[in-house]
Structures are given as structure tokens and as C-alpha cells.
Amino acid sequence: MSVEREADILAPFKARTEKGELIEISEIAKAYQSVVDHPVSRGQIYCVLHRHGWRKAMPRSKLPKEASEDEIAASKKLTLPPRR
């Protein structure tokens, strides 16, 4: 398959990624397999993506929610017993 034809297959996915959506490799594999009419391995799909300059990106992990101002104020009021 030519590089131009591969670019045509990847074009709708590129538009979705530019909007900020995450794309799974299985979606690209289904589109690719429908064009070539035979099963392909994930390795081949990764090679196609690499050839077109794609890279694997993952969303950042989210930090736990910060304590509210009321919780912070309440924790400052707690006192420990004096040490002897």
C-alpha cells in the first residue's frame, strides 16, 4: 500500500486527535483491515503510525482533589496534647 493511501486512511483519525480526542489502535486497525481486506497485526499498524510521524501519547494522571478551605481551617484548630 502506498504512503498516500495510508495517509488517506489516517486522515479522519488525525482530525479527531486535533480536536483532543483519544484514539485506540483497535479503531485504526479496523479501518485499515477494511481497506486491505485481510487481518493485520497491531505491529503493522504501529509501523504505519510511526511512518506517518504519530507517537503514543497518554493523558496525564489526575491528582487527588485538594482539601477545601473549611477542611484546612478545621485541621489547624486541632491541637495535640503537650508532651511530657
HELIX and SHEET records of a PDB file:
HELIX    1   1 VAL A    3  GLU A   18  1                                  16    
HELIX    2   2 ILE A   25  VAL A   36  1                                  12    
HELIX    3   3 ARG A   42  ARG A   51  1                                  10    
HELIX    4   4 GLU A   69  LYS A   77  1                                   9    
END                                                                             
